Amino acid sequence: MNNSILAFIGYQEMMIIFLVVLLLFGAKKIPELARGIGRGMGEFKKAKSEFDRELELGEYEAKKSYDKPATPARPVSTEVQPPAKQEVSED
């Protein structure tokens, strides 16, 4: 919230606002409104933390796959092997 707006609201103004809210909604509705606002804020914080966690997980996985050295599909041998002897059967 912007603190510069609250700097101009004094004690008397806050009491007037509270009385207007009390007259508009009634004494029974104010706790229900506060509960609803509290639940909404809780769900917002939960969604925000879940979103942040997903971003961090994505960054971690991207970094992990980027840092991982590329490996060939099969090992490459540098040794030269002689061809295998084929036996000829005598009939």
PAZAPA-4460 file (N, C-alpha, C; in steps of 0.05 Angstrom, whole numbers, plus 32768, in hexadecimal, padded with zeros to 4 digits):
% residues 91
    n_x    n_y    n_z   ca_x   ca_y   ca_z    c_x    c_y    c_z   seq   type   mol
   8011   7FE9   8000   8000   8000   8000   8012   8019   8000     1      M     A
   8008   802E   7FF4   8018   8046   7FF3   8016   8055   800D     2      N     A
   802D   8059   801B   802E   8066   8035   8029   8084   8034     3      N     A
   802C   8090   801C   8028   80AD   801A   800A   80B4   801D     4      S     A
   7FF8   80A2   8015   7FDC   80A6   8018   7FD4   80A4   8036     5      I     A
   7FDF   8091   8043   7FD9   808D   805F   7FE4   80A3   8071     6      L     A
   7FF8   80B1   8067   8003   80C7   8077   7FEF   80DE   807A     7      A     A
   7FDC   80E1   8068   7FC9   80F6   8069   7FB0   80EF   8079     8      F     A
   7FAD   80D5   807F   7F95   80CC   808E   7F9C   80CC   80AC     9      I     A
   7F8C   80DB   80BB   7F91   80DD   80D7   7F7D   80CB   80E6    10      G     A
   7F7E   80CD   8101   7F6D   80BD   8112   7F4F   80C3   810D    11      Y     A
   7F48   80DC   810B   7F2C   80E4   8107   7F21   80D9   80EC    12      Q     A
   7F31   80DB   80D7   7F29   80D2   80BD   7F25   80B3   80BD    13      E     A
   7F37   80A5   80CB   7F34   8088   80CC   7F1A   8081   80DC    14      M     A
   7F14   808F   80F1   7EFB   808A   80FF   7EE3   808F   80EE    15      M     A
   7EE3   80A3   80DE   7ECC   80A9   80CC   7ECA   8093   80B7    16      I     A
   7EE0   808A   80AC   7EDF   8074   8099   7ED4   805B   80A6    17      I     A
   7EDD   8054   80BE   7ED3   803D   80CC   7EB5   803F   80D1    18      F     A
   7EAB   8056   80D9   7E8E   805A   80DE   7E7E   8057   80C4    19      L     A
   7E88   8061   80AE   7E7A   805E   8094   7E79   8041   808C    20      V     A
   7E8F   8032   8090   7E8F   8016   808A   7E7C   8007   809C    21      V     A
   7E7B   800E   80B5   7E69   8002   80C8   7E4C   8007   80C0    22      L     A
   7E46   801F   80B8   7E2A   8025   80AF   7E23   8017   8095    23      L     A
   7E36   8015   8083   7E30   8009   8069   7E2C   7FEA   806B    24      L     A
   7E3D   7FDD   807A   7E3D   7FC0   807B   7E31   7FB4   8094    25      F     A
   7E2F   7FC3   80A9   7E24   7FB8   80C2   7E39   7FAA   80D2    26      G     A
   7E34   7FA7   80EC   7E47   7F9A   80FE   7E4B   7F7D   80F8    27      A     A
   7E36   7F6F   80EE   7E39   7F53   80E9   7E49   7F4C   80CF    28      K     A
   7E48   7F5E   80BC   7E55   7F59   80A3   7E73   7F5F   80A4    29      K     A
   7E7C   7F70   80B5   7E99   7F78   80B6   7EAB   7F60   80BB    30      I     A
   7EA5   7F4F   80CF   7EB6   7F38   80D3   7EB7   7F25   80BB    31      P     A
   7EA0   7F22   80AE   7E9E   7F11   8096   7EB0   7F1D   8080    32      E     A
   7EAE   7F37   807C   7EBF   7F44   8068   7EDD   7F41   806E    33      L     A
   7EE3   7F44   8087   7F00   7F41   8090   7F09   7F25   808B    34      A     A
   7EF8   7F11   8091   7F00   7EF5   808C   7F04   7EF0   806F    35      R     A
   7EF2   7EFA   805E   7EF4   7EF7   8042   7F0D   7F04   8037    36      G     A
   7F14   7F1B   8040   7F2C   7F29   8038   7F44   7F19   8041    37      I     A
   7F44   7F0F   8059   7F5A   7EFF   8064   7F5E   7EE6   8053    38      G     A
   7F49   7ED8   804C   7F4B   7EC0   803C   7F56   7EC6   8021    39      R     A
   7F4C   7EDC   8015   7F56   7EE4   7FFB   7F74   7EEA   7FFB    40      G     A
   7F7C   7EF8   8010   7F99   7EFE   8013   7FA9   7EE5   8017    41      M     A
   7F9F   7ED2   8026   7FAD   7EB9   802A   7FB0   7EA9   8010    42      G     A
   7F9A   7EA8   8000   7F9B   7E9A   7FE7   7FAE   7EA8   7FD4    43      E     A
   7FAE   7EC2   7FD4   7FC1   7ED1   7FC3   7FDE   7ECB   7FCB    44      F     A
   7FE4   7ECB   7FE5   7FFF   7EC5   7FEE   8007   7EA9   7FE6    45      K     A
   7FF4   7E96   7FE9   7FFA   7E7A   7FE2   7FFF   7E78   7FC3    46      K     A
   7FEF   7E85   7FB3   7FF3   7E84   7F96   800E   7E91   7F8F    47      A     A
   8014   7EA7   7F9C   802D   7EB5   7F96   8045   7EA4   7F9E    48      K     A
   8044   7E96   7FB5   805B   7E85   7FBD   805D   7E6D   7FAA    49      S     A
   8047   7E62   7FA1   8047   7E4C   7F8F   8053   7E54   7F74    50      E     A
   804B   7E6C   7F6B   8056   7E77   7F52   8074   7E7B   7F54    51      F     A
   807D   7E87   7F6A   809A   7E8B   7F6F   80A9   7E70   7F70    52      D     A
   809D   7E5C   7F7D   80AA   7E42   7F7E   80AC   7E35   7F63    53      R     A
   8098   7E38   7F52   8099   7E2D   7F37   80AE   7E3B   7F26    54      E     A
   80B1   7E56   7F29   80C5   7E64   7F1B   80E1   7E5B   7F24    55      L     A
   80E5   7E58   7F3E   80FF   7E4F   7F48   8106   7E33   7F3E    56      E     A
   80F1   7E21   7F3D   80F5   7E06   7F34   80FD   7E06   7F16    57      L     A
   80EF   7E17   7F07   80F5   7E19   7EEA   8111   7E23   7EE5    58      G     A
   8119   7E38   7EF5   8134   7E42   7EF2   8149   7E2D   7EFA    59      E     A
   8144   7E1E   7F0F   8156   7E09   7F18   8159   7DF4   7F02    60      Y     A
   8142   7DEB   7EF7   8143   7DD6   7EE2   8151   7DE0   7EC9    61      E     A
   814C   7DF9   7EC2   8159   7E04   7EAA   8177   7E06   7EAE    62      A     A
   817F   7E0F   7EC6   819C   7E12   7ECC   81A9   7DF6   7ECD    63      K     A
   819B   7DE3   7ED8   81A5   7DC8   7EDA   81A9   7DBC   7EBE    64      K     A
   8196   7DBF   7EAC   8199   7DB4   7E92   81AD   7DC4   7E81    65      S     A
   81B1   7DDD   7E87   81C5   7DEE   7E78   81E1   7DE6   7E81    66      Y     A
   81E4   7DE2   7E9B   81FF   7DDB   7EA6   8207   7DBE   7EA1    67      D     A
   81F5   7DAD   7E9A   81FA   7D91   7E96   820B   7D8E   7E7D    68      K     A
   8222   7D80   7E7E   8232   7D7C   7E66   8225   7D6A   7E52    69      P     A
   8229   7D6F   7E39   821D   7D5E   7E24   822C   7D44   7E23    70      A     A
   821D   7D2F   7E23   822A   7D14   7E21   8222   7D07   7E07    71      T     A
   8234   7CF9   7DFA   822D   7CEC   7DE1   821A   7CD5   7DE6    72      P     A
   820C   7CCD   7DD1   81F8   7CB8   7DD4   8206   7C9D   7DDB    73      A     A
   821C   7C98   7DCF   822C   7C80   7DD6   8249   7C87   7DD8    74      R     A
   8258   7C7A   7DE8   8274   7C81   7DEA   8283   7C7D   7DD0    75      P     A
   8295   7C8F   7DCA   82A5   7C8E   7DB2   82C0   7C81   7DB9    76      V     A
   82C7   7C6C   7DAB   82E0   7C5F   7DB0   82F5   7C6A   7D9C    77      S     A
   830D   7C6F   7DA6   8322   7C79   7D95   8335   7C63   7D8D    78      T     A
   8332   7C4B   7D98   8343   7C34   7D91   833A   7C28   7D77    79      E     A
   834D   7C20   7D67   8347   7C12   7D4E   8349   7BF4   7D53    80      V     A
   8334   7BE6   7D4E   8333   7BCA   7D53   8334   7BBB   7D38    81      Q     A
   8344   7BA5   7D37   8346   7B96   7D1E   832B   7B89   7D18    82      P     A
   8325   7B84   7CFF   830C   7B77   7CF8   830C   7B5A   7D03    83      P     A
   82F5   7B51   7D0A   82F3   7B36   7D15   82F7   7B21   7D00    84      A     A
   8305   7B0B   7D07   830B   7AF5   7CF4   82F1   7AE6   7CEF    85      K     A
   82ED   7ADF   7CD7   82D6   7ACF   7CD0   82E0   7AB3   7CCA    86      Q     A
   82D4   7AA0   7CD6   82DC   7A84   7CD1   82CD   7A79   7CB9    87      E     A
   82DC   7A6C   7CA9   82D0   7A5F   7C91   82CD   7A42   7C97    88      V     A
   82B6   7A38   7C95   82B1   7A1C   7C9A   82B8   7A0B   7C82    89      S     A
   82C5   79F5   7C87   82CD   79E4   7C71   82B8   79CE   7C6E    90      E     A
   82AD   79CC   7C57   8299   79B7   7C52   82A4   79A0   7C43    91      D     A
***
